[in-house]
Each structure stands twice: as C-alpha cells, then as structure tokens.
Amino acid sequence: MVAGNKPDWDLLIVKAIESLGDDTFFETLCAAFQRVIPLDKGNLIMAYQRHNRPSILAHSLTGKDLKLHVDNYLAGLYLLDPFYQAAVEGLPSGFYRLDDFVPDNFYESEFYLRYYRAGNIKDDLGYCFALDDVGRQGDHIHFSFACTRDEVLREEQLDDLREMEPVIRALVLKHLRLTDNAALPRPDSGLHRQLMQVMNDFGSSILTNRERQVLQLILHGHSSQSIAGKLEIALRTVKLHRQNLYQKLDISSQAELFYLFIDSLSCLEGSDNFDPLSSYLRPPG
C-alpha cells in the first residue's frame, strides 16, 4: 500500500505557487508529487506535441528505468504509447488510468511486455492537460505515475488525484502563460517527422494498404476481433490479412513483428513515401 496524506498536498500547492514563472516549476512539482505519492518508479512529466517528439520536463527516474522510460521511449517507442496516442487524437484534460483507453489486446502486446512489464509496471495513471488555452492547439502536458506490481493506491488516494486535477491544471497553465510557454520546445518536425514516416510507411513496399492497416492495429494492441470492428470487415478477412502480412514479412509472431518495427527505426531516410523495410530487408552487397 502506498502512503500519502493531506499535509503533503498542501505543501505541494504551496511549492507550486512559489515556483510559478520559475525555471524550476516542473522539477518542483515532480519532487512534490513524489512526497504525495511515493512510488518506487517515481514520476515523469512530459510534453506531448503534434509536430515534435515528446519532451521530458522533469522526472525522478534512475538507472534502468531512465533508459527504458526516457531513452528508449524517445527513440520511437512513444509512437505505440496509448497515452501519447490518445493525446494526439484530442484527449480532453483529465485524470486517466491506462485502462481508460487501451485496446482490447494491449496487455498481450509486445509494447506492453517490453515497456511496462519489463519495467515491473502494473498500472500507469496520471494527468493529461490540453494546452489549447495557452495557444498550443493539440499539445498536452502529461504527468505519469507508474505503479509496480507491489504497489496499490488506495481509493482515497485516487480520489485525491481526481479532485486535484483542476487545481494542478490551473497551476500548469498559469505557469505556461507567465513564461510564454518557455518550457515547451519549439516545434521541430525533423526527427519526429522521420519517425512518423517509419510508422506510416512501414511495409508499404511489400504490403497492401489493408494489410498495413491491420499491421498498425496489431502493433497498437488490437485483437483480430477488434481490428474487424474498427475496419468494418469480417473476422476471417482480418485473419487472412494477418496471415498474408506475416508471410510477406517472413515472420511468425507478434513479437517478431514488433522487433522488425523497432529495428526499422534505425533505417530513417529523408525522403517521403520511403518504406524503412526496403533498406532493412535489403540484401548486403
């Protein structure tokens, strides 16, 4: 059971108000939340931007957690993150848990196994604040609190997090107004555009458009039944597309598909409509 009490919330608000407009604002919030919710994995505050990779504003991670949840994440894993995906699709401000929007087969997906389970994370929850009111349409600030398998937040703690959401959101937006959004990196579509290109064009030189749609949904954690519903096609048709794309990519499992996608991230090109697999699968010589 994770401890936490009301005086810690009072101190958090005081510290946040004192640091409004200061460069240490997000670091102060990060440290204060670690006192309110002392999780083994710490917490993470990041900016989700439509035309840029996510950027880390503050964190309390160390060692292997830092590599997995920052370095590997920013290298391209964020493209499969349900929180990121929900944000770029227009998620309203609020307090959310992973279960609120993950696909039906997410907990069997390789992203979950390699990102969450490998980091001993059972649940991911936190705030997501839309930044339209400060002139950053489509962008969000995300507070992530990751619970391990040995940690359980009490219902009263979850209620406190929900009740404090408008207060934390108001403080974050106030800080961004005071600093003219200085904490948010200016849009830089370079690497993000290339990573999005890998996602969008992955398999385009080998697969049909429908097979690529099925592939994308598999990577995000949808079951065949869920894919059939989203694409409005028969379940047997989804299974046929899945069989065909596995055969064309010379793979036999979802795990192999995931690693093929991750490996293809190293095959970035500057041109549009470039399938990274055309380089990755190209014979040497």
Buried (B, 14 or more C-beta within 10 A) or exposed (E): EBEBEEEBBEEBBEBBEEBBEEEEBBBBBBBBBBBBBBBEBBBBBBBBBBBBBBBBBBBBBEEEBBEBBBEBBBBBBBBBBBBBBBBBEEBEBBBBBBEEBBBEBBBEBBBBBBBBEEBBBBBBBBBBBBBEEBEBEBBBBBBBBBBBEEBEBEEEBEEBBEEBBEEBBEBBBBBBBEBEBEBBBEEEEEBBBBBBBBBBBBBBBBBBEBBBBBBBBBBBBBBBEBBBBBBEBEEEBBBBBBEBBBEBBEBEEBEBBBBBBBEBBEBBBEEEEBBBBBBBBEEEE
